[in-house]
């Protein structure tokens, strides 16, 4: 049997408070036990399978997050991940001398 590899449909957006990144991944027909999600500060990898289809992909996020605080929920073929943005210390701007 040949396994078809596909990239799942992924959508990401900021929540209403602007404190969390929401990631939605469509995985139709996949059982929760067949989903592997790995998250880093700047990316995540999904690997999920059903019968003869394997949904797989690695995605870069547009802002750093705190992966150890991520929460994932799976319902009706939709994996929803909520992860807080990482707080980045604000540095003071420094004057850069310009030489002639």
Secondary structure, DSSP 4 states (H G I P E B T S, - for coil): -PPEEEPPEEEEEE-TTSSEEEEEEE-TT--GGGEEEEE-SSEEEEEEEETTEEEEEEEE-SS-B-GGG-EEEEETTEEEEEEEBPP-PPPPP-------
